[in-house]
Amino acid sequence: MDLSPITARMPSHGRIGIGPGWHGLLLALDKELAALAPGYVIWQVKQDGGGMDVVAKLTEDLDEGSLAAFRTAILRARADSLHACEECGAPARTVLDGAWCTTLCREHAAEARAATQLVALPRQIVNG
Ligand SMILES: [Zn+2]
């Protein structure tokens, strides 16, 4: 997916720290926010607590209704991300992966578990 509408709104050091499964949600959110506040800036996009966390900064004054709609759109996108796999966008649940929350479909959750086991293997060999 072409993320240039997002990167164009970010500072040069900005980074999009989410998986490809959420890129569609992010682009849809940007369209909604841009309609309310054409000059808004995206400060940060990251995964936090298993959901998409977008930090946006307004560069213009909005009326109360538009401001509420702006905030609601960000919260709704986060709520939607909690039901979409961060890797592929398929229906998903938030799971605990070690100390981290992550939202993955069944298939990608199984892959993540397999990868964790691969990482753990050398330690078992050392200790065995
Ligand atoms: Zn998936």
Boltz pocket constraint, residues with backbone or C-beta under 6 A from the ligand:
constraints:
  - pocket:
      binder: B
      contacts: [[A, 85], [A, 86], [A, 87], [A, 88], [A, 89], [A, 90], [A, 104], [A, 105], [A, 106], [A, 107], [A, 108]]
      max_distance: 6.0
